Amino acid sequence: MNHVKIIGTGSAAPDKVLSNNDLETLVETSDDWITARTGIKERRIADENTASSDLGYEASVKALESANIDASEIDGIIVGTITPDFLFPSTACLLQSKLGARGVLAFDISAGCSGFLYALHVGYGMITGGTADKLLIVGAETLSRVVDYEDRSTCILFGDGAGATVISRSDEPGILSSIMNSDGKDWQLLYQPGGGSRIPATEESIRNKEHFLKMEGKDVFKVAVKSMENATVEVIKDANLDPSDIDLLIPHQANYRIIEAIRKRLDMPEEKVFCNLDRYGNTSSASVPIALDEAIKIGKAKKGDTVLFAAFGAGFTWGASIVKL
Ligand code: COA
């Protein structure tokens, strides 16, 4: 009994929709350009009273309900986020309190858009290593707080949301393989300069918009495609599977063209790839768990299916996992 299974999922997104047509009124862009270059049609935006922990809480409550367990049964909370409520304390600690969970281990992981998969990987290691039986693994983001709505090359991409899973020790196979990577040499291609210890918030840093996300989209695109393609091939091999054994690919929802490149590399039919980025945009750490929750709800992912996750993000970080539901 040393397998690790996903036993519950949940997701949450703010009600407010920001469409491509809305963005046309903010920056010089068009619905046609955004749709053709990214596949995104709209994204959700949190209101001023909602932070990442609020979305994470809503997703977590649903995940616990679907796992049919109480928050008190959880042995730890790991949150992937790059938009925590505060630099400290962690969003995971805020969740622990809001959920009324036991005073167990709770921490955040900063791994860009790979945050959820990194958190799942660490949780997998904790359970197989014997230090936990049940964990809450969350991806929660309010990217709208760090996006510059005057920068058309980035503001069209990102949205807010959260997804959560409960993972548990199990007799049946669950996570079959999980491989995570990083390479920090090109960190400047995607980062938030201000607000940390290198460029603390000052009047000048705010004036220079250094607390907004900066990205060299074209360069990031190339590394994202190559890294995610390689990670998926590697993890399939590690699990002793063939691409044809994968029932559903749930990739990080950043850009439809990136997803298409991975699909083609694996020679998978379109119906085996789950995409919801048209409705959410890139929600960073939240994208994979939101997609998983939706795929399960609409019957696209079912018990017994073999699902491949892949993600890439700031750092750079990337990874892939294969899970039997
Ligand atoms: N609307 C209209 N035109 C835009 C635009 C917008 N929102 N954003 C950029 N452009 C313009 C550029 O100014 C450029 O014009 P120019 O040729 O006159 O200089 C032209 O469109 C092409 O820009 P480019 O940046 O080369 O476009 P692209 O095809 O690379 O698409 C991204 C841009 C951002 C959509 C794409 O690079 C991307 O998705 N990158 C990966 C981003 C990502 O996934 N990041 C997160 C990783 S987790």
Residues whose N, C-alpha, C, O or C-beta is under 5 A from the ligand:
A	BS01	COA	E28 T29 S30 W33 R37 T38 C113 R152 S153 I156 G217 K218 V220 F221 A254 N255 F312 G313
